Amino acid sequence: MTHSPTLFSRRELGVLFATALIALVVVPCLNAFLPVEHPLHVSNFAITLYGKYLCYAILAVGVNLLWGYTGLLSLGQALFFSLGGYALGMHLMLKIGKLGQYKADIPDFMVFLEFPKRYPETGGLPPHWLPFHNFSFAVAAVIIVPAVVAFIFGWLAFRSRIKGVYFSILSQALTYAATLLFFRNDFTFGGNNGLTDFKFILGADINSPDTKRWLYVASGVLLLLVYLLCRWLTSTKFGLIQRAVRDSENRVLFSGYQTAHFKLFVFVLSAVICGLGGALYVPQVGIINPSEMSPDKSLESVVWCAVGGRGSLVGPILGAIFVNALKSYATRAFAEQWLYVLGGLFIFVTLFMPKGIIGIPEQLAGLRRRWFAPKTPPDPTAASATPTPPQP
């Protein structure tokens, strides 16, 4: 009797359950129920910071699904992260109401830029902003907008068989063009200041401790769901073909598979994952502007995957949390040297830790076998034995 292979091992399920319990139950309880003076109390600032790390981890998982499992090094995933953030940010801006500086029914930057003269029929609100009064429409836009942009770009790129470094450069050019576009004040998305000064989300005060706590929990739940989705996807036949495309695309083509379709699906799925992460990032950080989609942000997400260990699902999560925690410390201690630290870290990992943080136990085990394994003495009888000449 044969048994079908299980998706999760007992050890993996145990680690997953323990991590989820600590992150999604224990940490929020330490914030909600312990007094501020208690040594185990988690502050509101810390809970928001942890939520930001979790959103970055979601972005890293999306990058890794492309780079680590499909072999597509995209330098534009921060664009999809920001598009999801802008989609929800538009809804949050419309919920400010008359609480802005100008006490108007439209966001402050629209009053400052004299949008009522440009759009008198809607009171100054651009027509494409009108549907974002509805929260459900905004959530749908968080998914659909990154998916549509990724589909158009990916279809054109993969149809033309663009791959390797050329795909990386092209995706970076797309991100740079979008950044320049969003910096324009007449593009109706706040220009270089972006969208900020949010007040409410789903009727709740966005700056209240309860809201911050629930946003953190939502980020953790989303990361868990994304992990489970990618874990299932990479364990199916699709995942096998996905890794085959990464290792040798020509062989997959010769086997009769349309690799462009596989790459396009993964590219769109990765964009949706990044967009969802960006949507939860915005209400916790309180701002979204074009700098979040600049090419250097996409490069940073690649570094997270490399440091954590690309080609594994846990590695990019560890890398995103570790690098951003290091950044939070370094930008306070020695802000001007942070970019040198980040570059040095990437070079060190590339040269000496090719499998990243997740591969350290395997590397240590290999070194232990190499240095401390008992050496078997040579057999003296084998050395002294002379071969018998063949008989004629």
C-alpha positions in Angstrom: 0.0 0.0 0.0 1.5 3.4 -1.1 1.1 6.6 0.8 0.8 9.9 -0.9 3.5 12.4 0.2 2.3 14.9 2.8 2.7 18.6 2.1 4.1 19.5 5.5 6.3 17.4 7.7 5.5 17.2 11.4 8.6 19.3 12.2 7.7 22.0 9.8 4.1 22.1 11.1 5.4 22.4 14.7 7.8 25.2 13.8 5.0 27.0 11.8 2.5 26.7 14.6 4.9 27.9 17.3 6.0 30.9 15.2 2.5 31.8 14.4 1.4 31.5 18.0 4.2 33.8 19.2 3.9 36.4 16.4 0.1 36.5 16.2 -1.0 35.9 19.8 1.8 36.4 22.3 3.3 39.7 20.8 -0.1 41.4 20.5 -1.0 40.3 24.1 2.3 41.7 25.4 1.3 45.0 23.8 -2.3 45.1 24.9 -2.3 43.6 28.5 1.1 44.4 30.0 1.7 47.8 31.6 4.2 50.1 29.9 6.7 49.8 32.8 6.8 46.0 32.5 10.0 44.6 31.0 8.2 42.4 28.6 5.8 45.1 27.3 5.9 45.6 23.5 5.4 49.3 22.8 3.1 50.7 20.1 6.1 51.9 18.2 7.5 48.4 18.2 4.3 46.8 17.1 4.2 49.2 14.1 7.8 48.5 13.4 7.3 44.7 13.5 4.3 45.1 11.2 6.4 47.0 8.7 9.0 44.1 8.8 6.2 41.6 8.1 5.1 43.6 5.0 8.7 43.7 3.7 8.8 40.0 4.3 5.8 39.6 2.0 7.6 41.6 -0.6 10.6 39.4 -0.2 8.5 36.2 -0.7 7.2 37.7 -3.9 10.7 38.5 -5.2 11.9 35.0 -4.2 9.0 33.3 -6.0 10.3 34.9 -9.2 14.1 34.8 -8.6 14.6 31.8 -6.4 12.1 29.4 -7.9 11.8 30.7 -11.5 15.2 32.3 -12.2 13.7 35.7 -13.1 15.6 38.5 -11.4 13.1 41.3 -11.5 14.3 44.7 -10.3 10.8 46.1 -10.4 8.8 44.4 -7.6 8.8 47.5 -5.5 6.7 49.1 -8.2 3.9 46.5 -7.5 4.4 46.9 -3.8 3.8 50.7 -4.2 0.9 50.3 -6.5 -0.9 48.3 -3.9 0.0 50.9 -1.3 -1.3 53.7 -3.5 -4.6 51.9 -4.2 -5.4 51.6 -0.5 -3.9 55.0 0.3 -6.3 56.7 -2.1 -9.2 55.3 -0.1 -7.6 56.4 3.2 -7.1 59.9 1.8 -10.8 60.2 0.9 -11.7 59.2 4.5 -9.9 62.2 6.0 -12.9 64.4 5.2 -12.7 67.9 6.5 -10.0 67.1 9.0 -7.2 68.2 6.7 -5.4 71.5 7.0 -7.7 73.2 4.4 -10.9 71.8 5.9 -12.1 70.8 2.5 -13.8 67.7 1.1 -10.8 66.8 -1.0 -7.3 65.9 0.1 -5.1 68.9 1.0 -2.6 68.5 -1.9 -5.6 68.8 -4.4 -6.6 72.1 -2.8 -3.0 73.3 -2.9 -2.6 72.4 -6.6 -5.9 74.0 -7.4 -7.7 70.9 -8.6 -11.1 72.5 -8.1 -10.3 74.6 -11.2 -9.3 71.5 -13.2 -12.2 69.3 -12.1 -15.1 71.7 -11.3 -17.7 69.0 -12.1 -16.5 66.8 -9.2 -15.6 69.6 -6.7 -11.9 69.1 -7.5 -11.7 65.4 -7.2 -10.2 63.6 -10.3 -12.8 61.2 -11.8 -10.6 58.1 -11.3 -10.6 58.9 -7.5 -14.4 58.7 -7.2 -14.7 54.8 -6.9 -12.1 54.8 -4.1 -14.7 56.0 -1.7 -15.7 52.4 -1.5 -13.4 50.2 0.6 -14.2 47.0 -1.4 -13.3 48.7 -4.7 -10.0 49.9 -3.1 -9.2 46.3 -2.0 -10.0 45.0 -5.5 -7.7 47.7 -7.0 -4.9 46.5 -4.7 -5.1 43.2 -6.5 -6.1 44.1 -10.0 -3.9 47.1 -10.7 -0.5 45.3 -10.0 -1.8 42.2 -11.8 -2.8 44.2 -14.9 0.5 46.1 -15.0 2.5 42.9 -14.5 0.4 41.0 -17.1 1.0 43.7 -19.8 4.7 44.0 -19.1 5.3 40.3 -18.7 3.3 39.4 -21.8 5.4 41.8 -23.9 8.7 40.7 -22.3 8.1 36.9 -22.3 6.5 36.9 -25.8 9.7 38.5 -27.1 11.8 35.9 -25.1 13.5 38.5 -23.1 15.3 36.9 -20.2 18.4 37.1 -18.0 20.1 40.4 -17.4 18.0 42.0 -20.2 14.8 41.2 -18.3 16.4 42.7 -15.1 17.3 45.9 -16.9 13.9 46.2 -18.6 12.1 45.8 -15.3 14.3 48.3 -13.7 13.6 50.8 -16.5 9.8 50.2 -16.0 10.2 51.0 -12.3 12.3 54.1 -13.0 9.8 55.4 -15.5 6.9 54.9 -13.1 8.8 56.7 -10.4 9.3 59.7 -12.6 5.6 59.6 -13.5 4.4 59.6 -9.9 6.7 62.4 -9.0 4.7 64.7 -11.3 2.2 66.9 -9.5 -0.2 66.8 -12.4 -0.4 63.0 -12.2 -2.9 63.5 -9.4 -1.2 61.2 -6.8 0.4 63.8 -4.6 3.7 64.3 -6.4 6.9 63.8 -4.4 5.0 64.1 -1.1 2.7 61.3 -2.0 -0.3 60.3 0.2 -0.1 60.9 3.9 -1.9 62.2 7.0 -4.4 59.3 7.2 -7.0 59.5 9.9 -9.4 56.5 9.6 -9.5 52.9 8.3 -12.9 51.0 8.3 -14.2 53.7 10.6 -11.5 53.2 13.3 -8.8 55.7 14.3 -5.8 54.6 12.3 -3.4 55.9 15.0 -5.0 54.2 17.9 -3.2 51.3 19.7 -6.0 48.9 18.9 -5.8 49.7 15.2 -2.1 49.4 15.1 -2.3 46.0 16.8 -4.9 44.7 14.3 -2.9 45.9 11.4 0.1 44.1 12.7 -2.0 40.9 13.1 -3.4 41.3 9.6 0.2 41.6 8.2 1.2 38.4 10.0 -1.9 36.5 8.8 -1.2 37.7 5.2 2.4 36.5 5.5 1.3 33.1 6.8 -1.3 32.7 4.0 1.3 33.8 1.3 3.7 31.3 2.8 1.2 28.5 2.7 0.2 29.4 -0.9 3.8 29.4 -2.1 4.5 26.2 -0.2 1.6 24.4 -1.9 2.4 25.8 -5.3 6.1 24.9 -5.3 5.2 21.3 -4.1 3.0 20.6 -7.1 3.8 19.6 -10.7 3.7 23.3 -11.5 6.5 23.9 -9.0 8.6 21.2 -10.6 8.2 22.8 -14.0 8.9 26.2 -12.4 12.3 25.0 -11.1 13.0 23.3 -14.3 12.5 26.6 -16.1 15.0 28.1 -13.7 17.6 25.4 -14.2 17.3 24.9 -18.0 14.5 26.7 -19.9 15.6 25.2 -23.2 15.1 21.7 -22.0 11.6 22.5 -20.8 10.9 24.1 -24.2 12.1 20.9 -26.0 9.8 18.9 -23.7 6.8 20.7 -25.2 5.9 23.2 -22.4 5.1 26.8 -23.1 7.6 28.4 -20.7 6.3 31.9 -21.4 2.9 31.0 -19.9 4.5 29.6 -16.7 6.7 32.7 -16.3 3.8 35.1 -17.0 1.7 33.4 -14.3 4.4 33.5 -11.7 5.2 37.1 -12.6 1.5 38.2 -12.1 1.2 36.2 -8.9 4.3 37.7 -7.5 3.0 41.2 -8.4 -0.3 40.5 -6.6 1.6 39.3 -3.5 3.7 42.4 -3.5 0.7 44.6 -3.9 -1.1 43.1 -0.9 2.0 43.6 1.2 2.2 47.3 0.1 -1.5 47.8 1.0 -0.9 46.8 4.6 2.4 48.7 4.7 0.8 52.1 4.0 -1.6 52.4 7.0 1.1 51.3 9.4 3.8 53.6 8.1 1.4 56.4 7.4 2.7 57.5 4.0 3.3 56.3 0.5 5.3 58.3 -2.0 7.3 57.6 -5.2 10.5 56.9 -3.4 9.0 53.6 -2.3 8.9 52.4 -5.9 12.3 53.7 -6.9 14.8 51.1 -8.3 16.9 51.1 -5.1 14.0 49.7 -3.2 13.7 46.7 -5.6 17.5 46.2 -5.2 17.1 46.1 -1.5 14.5 43.4 -1.7 16.9 41.3 -3.8 19.5 41.7 -1.1 16.9 40.5 1.5 16.4 37.3 -0.6 20.2 36.8 -1.0 20.9 37.3 2.7 18.1 35.0 3.8 18.7 32.4 1.2 16.9 32.4 -2.2 15.3 29.2 -3.4 13.7 28.6 0.0 10.5 30.0 1.4 11.7 30.8 4.9 15.0 32.4 3.8 13.6 35.6 2.3 11.4 36.1 5.4 14.5 35.9 7.7 16.5 38.0 5.3 13.9 40.8 5.1 13.4 40.9 8.9 17.2 40.7 9.6 18.3 43.3 7.1 15.5 45.8 8.1 16.2 45.3 11.8 19.9 46.0 11.0 18.9 49.1 9.0 16.7 50.4 11.8 19.8 50.2 14.1 22.4 51.4 11.6 20.5 54.4 10.4 20.5 55.7 14.0 24.0 54.7 14.9 25.8 55.5 11.6 23.3 56.7 9.0 25.8 57.9 6.4 27.6 54.5 6.3 24.4 52.3 5.9 24.7 51.9 2.2 28.3 50.7 2.5 27.1 48.2 5.2 24.4 46.9 2.9 26.7 46.6 0.0 29.3 44.8 2.1 26.7 42.5 3.5 25.6 41.5 0.0 29.1 40.9 -1.2 30.0 38.8 1.9 26.9 36.7 1.5 27.5 36.2 -2.2 31.1 35.1 -1.6 30.9 33.1 1.7 27.3 32.3 2.3 25.8 31.4 -1.1 22.7 29.8 0.6 22.2 32.7 3.0 21.1 32.5 6.6 18.9 29.5 6.0 21.9 27.6 4.7 24.2 28.2 7.7 23.4 24.9 9.4 24.2 23.0 6.2 27.4 24.9 5.8 28.5 24.3 9.4 27.7 20.6 9.0 29.9 20.4 5.9 32.8 22.2 7.6 32.5 19.8 10.6 32.6 16.8 8.3 35.6 18.2 6.5 37.6 19.2 9.5 36.6 16.6 12.2 35.7 13.5 10.2 38.0 10.6 11.2 40.5 9.7 8.5 40.6 6.0 7.7 44.2 4.7 7.6 45.4 3.2 4.3 45.2 -0.6 4.0 48.7 -2.0 4.0 47.7 -5.3 2.4 46.2 -3.4 -0.5 49.3 -1.4 -1.0 51.7 -4.4 -0.9 49.5 -6.6 -3.1 50.8 -7.1 -6.6 48.4 -7.8 -9.4 48.5 -11.3 -11.0 49.6 -11.1 -14.6 47.1 -12.4 -17.1 47.6 -16.0 -18.3 48.2 -16.5 -22.0 
